[in-house]
Amino acid sequence: MNKYPCELIEDLIPLYIEDDLSHVSKEIVEDHLKECKNCSMLLQEYSDDELKVEDLKEDLPKADTFKTWMKRLKVWGIIVSVLILIGFIATGALGYKISEDSRKDLLSIRKIVKTFKAEGLSLKKDRTKSPEDYGLKGVKPAVYSIGENKDMLLIYTFQSYSEKEKILNETDKFDNPYTFEEFIYHAKNSLIVFKPSVMPEAQENLENIGKTADLISNIVFKDLNDGKERIYKGDSENWEGTYTYRYYEHWYQDEAGSHYQSYQECIPVIRYKKTDIDSVGPIAFEYEAGTGSGRGEGLTLDKDACVKLGGSSSNGSILREGEDVRFTVKWGDKEETIVLKAQ
């Protein structure tokens, strides 16, 4: 059981890395790190930022040392040694590259907070709430308040994608998408939870919560998940179509092996081009986009002569740039097909 709170240890970690603590304070930090996974991860984050290439130079063998070894070896010994050495270097370099790429792709709490700040959403560490109260299988979040109000943001970071997946599969916490009590966002190895301080009782409160939730969603999608957007357009004799496609995908490797993660969402819209809007009866509208598809029937035009199918999202195969999107529109006894291409 840790005697000292994480908040105290977090403040001491930078001094610990610089070896600028007294012997007693150093022992306190080290004892805490043995039992606290979150503070250990924070130490790793700070340490990674301090790592320089120059720090590794002293560990490299000197050229003269290799020459001495070579002189003492016979011809076959030299060949075997060189082959072994090349194997070690190749294996080590490959492992280092995979490890580095996977580690660089992981999000830290500090990076997430800096990203939110850069996008205009200021977070302040909330020390009035205990992270232990919101723990997930031993993983404690960083607790922040948003702006000047008392809305709360919980930021969980996991050591790997696999750890996150395993822990979330073992708990039913934060798995209800149909509530205003909390909004859940996934960003690589992190989980972000927005918890409004007051439940909406008036339209104004609901709008304010919606604005904050949308802002967080856009930051998570675009900045933390490296999300991208493509617009597809096309037209036929009577209709023009627009397909807005947003997606991200991640390849990663961790202790459980190689993995692939994807997310996509789309908004299909058609607009009637002619002026006889009142003559356009119930509309059937369907689309095909890669492996994705959707359909609506009994639809009517809005005031802008448009029909919009509800946006959908999934974790399926990503629509590639060379693939087209196909709309089929039926109204009355007429039918037209629109082929949409990426702009």
Rosetta blueprint (number, residue, H / E / L):
1 M L
2 N L
3 K L
4 Y L
5 P L
6 C H
7 E H
8 L H
9 I H
10 E H
11 D H
12 L H
13 I H
14 P H
15 L H
16 Y H
17 I H
18 E L
19 D L
20 D L
21 L L
22 S L
23 H H
24 V H
25 S H
26 K H
27 E H
28 I H
29 V H
30 E H
31 D H
32 H H
33 L H
34 K H
35 E H
36 C L
37 K H
38 N H
39 C H
40 S H
41 M H
42 L H
43 L H
44 Q H
45 E H
46 Y H
47 S H
48 D H
49 D H
50 E H
51 L L
52 K L
53 V H
54 E H
55 D H
56 L H
57 K H
58 E H
59 D H
60 L L
61 P L
62 K L
63 A H
64 D H
65 T H
66 F H
67 K H
68 T H
69 W H
70 M H
71 K H
72 R H
73 L L
74 K L
75 V H
76 W H
77 G H
78 I H
79 I H
80 V H
81 S H
82 V H
83 L H
84 I H
85 L H
86 I H
87 G H
88 F H
89 I H
90 A H
91 T H
92 G H
93 A H
94 L H
95 G H
96 Y H
97 K H
98 I H
99 S H
100 E H
101 D H
102 S H
103 R H
104 K H
105 D H
106 L L
107 L L
108 S L
109 I H
110 R H
111 K H
112 I H
113 V H
114 K H
115 T H
116 F H
117 K H
118 A H
119 E L
120 G L
121 L L
122 S L
123 L E
124 K E
125 K E
126 D L
127 R L
128 T L
129 K L
130 S L
131 P H
132 E H
133 D H
134 Y H
135 G L
136 L E
137 K L
138 G L
139 V E
140 K L
141 P L
142 A E
143 V E
144 Y E
145 S E
146 I E
147 G L
148 E L
149 N L
150 K L
151 D L
152 M E
153 L E
154 L E
155 I E
156 Y E
157 T E
158 F L
159 Q L
160 S L
161 Y H
162 S H
163 E H
164 K H
165 E H
166 K H
167 I H
168 L H
169 N H
170 E L
171 T L
172 D L
173 K L
174 F L
175 D L
176 N L
177 P L
178 Y L
179 T L
180 F L
181 E L
182 E L
183 F E
184 I E
185 Y E
186 H E
187 A E
188 K L
189 N L
190 S E
191 L E
192 I E
193 V E
194 F E
195 K E
196 P L
197 S L
198 V L
199 M L
200 P L
201 E L
202 A L
203 Q H
204 E H
205 N H
206 L H
207 E H
208 N H
209 I H
210 G H
211 K H
212 T H
213 A H
214 D H
215 L H
216 I H
217 S H
218 N H
219 I H
220 V H
221 F H
222 K H
223 D H
224 L H
225 N L
226 D L
227 G L
228 K E
229 E E
230 R E
231 I E
232 Y E
233 K E
234 G E
235 D E
236 S L
237 E L
238 N L
239 W E
240 E E
241 G E
242 T E
243 Y E
244 T E
245 Y E
246 R E
247 Y E
248 Y E
249 E E
250 H E
251 W E
252 Y E
253 Q E
254 D E
255 E L
256 A L
257 G E
258 S E
259 H E
260 Y E
261 Q E
262 S E
263 Y E
264 Q E
265 E E
266 C E
267 I E
268 P E
269 V E
270 I E
271 R E
272 Y E
273 K L
274 K L
275 T L
276 D L
277 I H
278 D H
279 S H
280 V L
281 G L
282 P L
283 I E
284 A E
285 F E
286 E E
287 Y E
288 E E
289 A E
290 G L
291 T L
292 G E
293 S E
294 G E
295 R E
296 G E
297 E E
298 G E
299 L E
300 T L
301 L L
302 D L
303 K L
304 D L
305 A L
306 C E
307 V E
308 K E
309 L L
310 G L
311 G L
312 S E
313 S E
314 S E
315 N L
316 G L
317 S L
318 I L
319 L L
320 R L
321 E L
322 G L
323 E L
324 D L
325 V E
326 R E
327 F E
328 T E
329 V E
330 K E
331 W E
332 G L
333 D L
334 K E
335 E E
336 E E
337 T E
338 I E
339 V E
340 L E
341 K E
342 A E
343 Q L
